[in-house]
Amino acid sequence: MHAYTGCDTLSAFAGRGKLRALKLIMRSEHFQEVFRKLGQSWELSMDLFKKLQAFTCKLYTASTTTEDINTARHQLFCAQRGELESSQLPPCEDCLFMHAMHANYQAGIWRASLQQHPHVPSPVEHGWARNDDGQLTAEWMRGCPAPEAVLQLLSCNCSRRCKLPECQRISSGLKCTNLCKLQTCDNQLQEEDLGMMITEADLTESETED
């Protein structure tokens, strides 16, 4: 539970502390068994992940009956009529799976801590990646955060300089566009970037001609 709810090597759920998680586990033998299995295998099974999804749904809304995190996220958003910060929502299924992989890996290391020569696989295979400098970085998600059409409509309201964490475009890994308030920032698309962009329509036309 300590790994899954946040530790020195893992992120935590914003606004959802360990006390709430502990009380939830103490009331449920089912969830106790779920966390006994975390870290027993280096590979996170889909069955275990589905049970972790159910736990996370309860962590955000104790009265919910859904065990699907995307459904719980949508229900909470609708219940608040969209008037809430993104940090108040549970992570989507893609992000939660990466988080569960991280927690499973960390729990596996703790389980093997008393072995003289433990066999520990590379973290690169379990939710981390290496950057250009060879340093480990966490993979937060593997899919796209939103449909491309939605991402292109996302704009920032930066007035002086686009920088983290204030700039929504940079936070989403995107270049600023003409919809943004500031048109002279360092995050603007360059001519070479525009030349490399290819639309789905272009690709379709090319395939048709072939």
Secondary structure as GFF3:
##gff-version 3
##sequence-region A 1 210
A	DSSP	alpha_helix	18	26	.	.	.	ID=ss1
A	DSSP	alpha_helix	29	37	.	.	.	ID=ss2
A	DSSP	alpha_helix	46	60	.	.	.	ID=ss3
A	DSSP	alpha_helix	69	79	.	.	.	ID=ss4
A	DSSP	three_ten_helix	86	88	.	.	.	ID=ss5
A	DSSP	alpha_helix	93	111	.	.	.	ID=ss6
A	DSSP	three_ten_helix	123	126	.	.	.	ID=ss7
A	DSSP	beta_strand	128	130	.	.	.	ID=ss8
A	DSSP	beta_strand	136	138	.	.	.	ID=ss9
A	DSSP	alpha_helix	148	153	.	.	.	ID=ss10
A	DSSP	alpha_helix	168	171	.	.	.	ID=ss11
A	DSSP	alpha_helix	191	196	.	.	.	ID=ss12
A	DSSP	alpha_helix	200	209	.	.	.	ID=ss13
###
